[in-house]
């Protein structure tokens, strides 16, 4: 599967500070779909950092919105591993603006051999 450059180019770059800790700057008017894609991307990056020589493939993602408005600006993205087995990573994440949680997510990633 190849990435569609038109879709991924419209998302801002993540600045990874450490595994599970990232920031991004979003334009005014970014809607929930952009926020959702960004939190998934941040969690994927964290899962990839744990995969070592393998690949972390998304199995499931659940998103919850808090209903708080978003007016653009810098967002922080945090994720943590709730549980990891030999082949599965269970993870939770939050997208925050100035300390306020805007979105929460849970995800499951399967670790597979690269290729």
C-alpha positions as YAML, in Angstrom:
chain: A
units: angstrom
residues:
- id: 1
  name: UNK
  ca: [0.00, 0.00, 0.00]
- id: 2
  name: UNK
  ca: [1.37, 3.41, -0.91]
- id: 3
  name: UNK
  ca: [0.64, 6.70, 0.77]
- id: 4
  name: UNK
  ca: [-1.39, 9.26, -1.14]
- id: 5
  name: UNK
  ca: [0.80, 12.36, -1.08]
- id: 6
  name: UNK
  ca: [-2.23, 14.63, -1.48]
- id: 7
  name: UNK
  ca: [-3.74, 13.40, 1.77]
- id: 8
  name: UNK
  ca: [-0.64, 13.18, 3.92]
- id: 9
  name: UNK
  ca: [0.78, 16.50, 2.72]
- id: 10
  name: UNK
  ca: [-2.22, 18.34, 4.17]
- id: 11
  name: UNK
  ca: [-1.41, 17.20, 7.72]
- id: 12
  name: UNK
  ca: [1.18, 19.17, 9.68]
- id: 13
  name: UNK
  ca: [4.46, 17.54, 10.61]
- id: 14
  name: UNK
  ca: [4.74, 15.99, 14.04]
- id: 15
  name: UNK
  ca: [7.67, 17.10, 16.12]
- id: 16
  name: UNK
  ca: [8.52, 14.03, 18.18]
- id: 17
  name: UNK
  ca: [10.11, 15.04, 21.50]
- id: 18
  name: UNK
  ca: [10.27, 11.47, 22.82]
- id: 19
  name: UNK
  ca: [8.28, 8.29, 22.21]
- id: 20
  name: UNK
  ca: [4.74, 9.12, 23.26]
- id: 21
  name: UNK
  ca: [5.33, 12.89, 23.37]
- id: 22
  name: UNK
  ca: [4.84, 15.05, 20.28]
- id: 23
  name: UNK
  ca: [3.65, 18.52, 19.25]
- id: 24
  name: UNK
  ca: [2.25, 19.97, 16.05]
- id: 25
  name: UNK
  ca: [1.04, 23.37, 14.90]
- id: 26
  name: UNK
  ca: [-2.38, 23.40, 13.26]
- id: 27
  name: UNK
  ca: [-3.98, 26.16, 11.23]
- id: 28
  name: UNK
  ca: [-7.14, 27.92, 12.36]
- id: 29
  name: UNK
  ca: [-10.18, 26.01, 11.19]
- id: 30
  name: UNK
  ca: [-8.64, 22.54, 11.51]
- id: 31
  name: UNK
  ca: [-11.62, 20.28, 12.08]
- id: 32
  name: UNK
  ca: [-12.11, 17.03, 14.00]
- id: 33
  name: UNK
  ca: [-11.03, 14.91, 11.04]
- id: 34
  name: UNK
  ca: [-7.62, 16.62, 10.99]
- id: 35
  name: UNK
  ca: [-7.28, 16.26, 14.76]
- id: 36
  name: UNK
  ca: [-8.26, 12.59, 14.51]
- id: 37
  name: UNK
  ca: [-5.71, 11.88, 11.78]
- id: 38
  name: UNK
  ca: [-3.03, 13.64, 13.80]
- id: 39
  name: UNK
  ca: [-3.62, 11.66, 17.00]
- id: 40
  name: UNK
  ca: [-3.61, 8.42, 15.02]
- id: 41
  name: UNK
  ca: [-0.34, 9.45, 13.35]
- id: 42
  name: UNK
  ca: [1.22, 10.26, 16.75]
- id: 43
  name: UNK
  ca: [0.16, 6.91, 18.21]
- id: 44
  name: UNK
  ca: [1.48, 5.11, 15.12]
- id: 45
  name: UNK
  ca: [4.84, 6.83, 15.54]
- id: 46
  name: UNK
  ca: [4.98, 5.71, 19.17]
- id: 47
  name: UNK
  ca: [4.05, 2.12, 18.22]
- id: 48
  name: UNK
  ca: [6.69, 2.17, 15.45]
- id: 49
  name: UNK
  ca: [9.31, 3.19, 18.02]
- id: 50
  name: UNK
  ca: [8.49, 0.04, 20.01]
- id: 51
  name: UNK
  ca: [8.40, -2.32, 17.03]
- id: 52
  name: UNK
  ca: [12.21, -2.58, 16.68]
- id: 53
  name: UNK
  ca: [12.87, -4.55, 13.46]
- id: 54
  name: UNK
  ca: [9.17, -5.30, 12.99]
- id: 55
  name: UNK
  ca: [6.29, -3.13, 11.76]
- id: 56
  name: UNK
  ca: [3.40, -1.86, 13.89]
- id: 57
  name: UNK
  ca: [0.18, -2.24, 11.93]
- id: 58
  name: UNK
  ca: [-3.05, -0.60, 13.06]
- id: 59
  name: UNK
  ca: [-5.74, -3.08, 14.08]
- id: 60
  name: UNK
  ca: [-8.26, -0.82, 15.81]
- id: 61
  name: UNK
  ca: [-8.70, 2.84, 16.77]
- id: 62
  name: UNK
  ca: [-11.42, 4.39, 18.90]
- id: 63
  name: UNK
  ca: [-11.75, 8.18, 19.13]
- id: 64
  name: UNK
  ca: [-13.63, 10.30, 21.66]
- id: 65
  name: UNK
  ca: [-14.17, 14.04, 21.27]
- id: 66
  name: UNK
  ca: [-14.64, 16.24, 24.33]
- id: 67
  name: UNK
  ca: [-16.75, 18.84, 22.52]
- id: 68
  name: UNK
  ca: [-14.33, 21.65, 23.36]
- id: 69
  name: UNK
  ca: [-13.78, 24.03, 20.43]
- id: 70
  name: UNK
  ca: [-10.44, 24.18, 18.65]
- id: 71
  name: UNK
  ca: [-9.28, 27.48, 17.20]
- id: 72
  name: UNK
  ca: [-5.92, 26.44, 15.77]
- id: 73
  name: UNK
  ca: [-2.44, 26.66, 17.20]
- id: 74
  name: UNK
  ca: [-0.06, 24.23, 18.84]
- id: 75
  name: UNK
  ca: [-1.35, 20.89, 20.08]
- id: 76
  name: UNK
  ca: [0.44, 18.38, 22.26]
- id: 77
  name: UNK
  ca: [-0.04, 14.68, 21.68]
- id: 78
  name: UNK
  ca: [0.70, 12.14, 24.38]
- id: 79
  name: UNK
  ca: [0.40, 8.40, 24.16]
- id: 80
  name: UNK
  ca: [1.14, 5.61, 26.57]
- id: 81
  name: UNK
  ca: [1.32, 1.87, 26.33]
- id: 82
  name: UNK
  ca: [-1.36, 0.25, 28.43]
- id: 83
  name: UNK
  ca: [-0.15, -3.27, 27.69]
- id: 84
  name: UNK
  ca: [2.26, -4.92, 25.29]
- id: 85
  name: UNK
  ca: [2.58, -8.58, 24.42]
- id: 86
  name: UNK
  ca: [4.96, -10.22, 22.01]
- id: 87
  name: UNK
  ca: [2.71, -9.35, 19.04]
- id: 88
  name: UNK
  ca: [0.19, -6.70, 20.21]
- id: 89
  name: UNK
  ca: [0.43, -3.16, 21.62]
- id: 90
  name: UNK
  ca: [-2.58, -1.64, 23.45]
- id: 91
  name: UNK
  ca: [-2.23, 2.12, 23.65]
- id: 92
  name: UNK
  ca: [-4.09, 5.23, 24.84]
- id: 93
  name: UNK
  ca: [-3.56, 8.79, 23.67]
- id: 94
  name: UNK
  ca: [-4.62, 12.39, 24.21]
- id: 95
  name: UNK
  ca: [-4.55, 15.51, 22.05]
- id: 96
  name: UNK
  ca: [-4.36, 18.64, 24.21]
- id: 97
  name: UNK
  ca: [-4.39, 22.40, 23.69]
- id: 98
  name: UNK
  ca: [-2.90, 24.45, 26.53]
- id: 99
  name: UNK
  ca: [-3.49, 21.56, 28.92]
- id: 100
  name: UNK
  ca: [-7.13, 21.00, 27.92]
- id: 101
  name: UNK
  ca: [-7.92, 17.58, 26.47]
- id: 102
  name: UNK
  ca: [-9.65, 17.99, 23.09]
- id: 103
  name: UNK
  ca: [-9.60, 14.38, 21.96]
- id: 104
  name: UNK
  ca: [-8.84, 10.94, 23.41]
- id: 105
  name: UNK
  ca: [-8.02, 7.74, 21.56]
- id: 106
  name: UNK
  ca: [-7.35, 4.10, 22.18]
- id: 107
  name: UNK
  ca: [-5.61, 1.89, 19.65]
- id: 108
  name: UNK
  ca: [-4.39, -1.63, 19.08]
- id: 109
  name: UNK
  ca: [-1.34, -2.32, 16.92]
- id: 110
  name: UNK
  ca: [-0.13, -5.73, 15.73]
- id: 111
  name: UNK
  ca: [3.60, -6.26, 15.46]
- id: 112
  name: UNK
  ca: [4.50, -8.07, 12.24]
- id: 113
  name: UNK
  ca: [7.70, -8.96, 10.46]
- id: 114
  name: UNK
  ca: [8.88, -6.13, 8.19]
- id: 115
  name: UNK
  ca: [8.20, -6.54, 4.52]
...
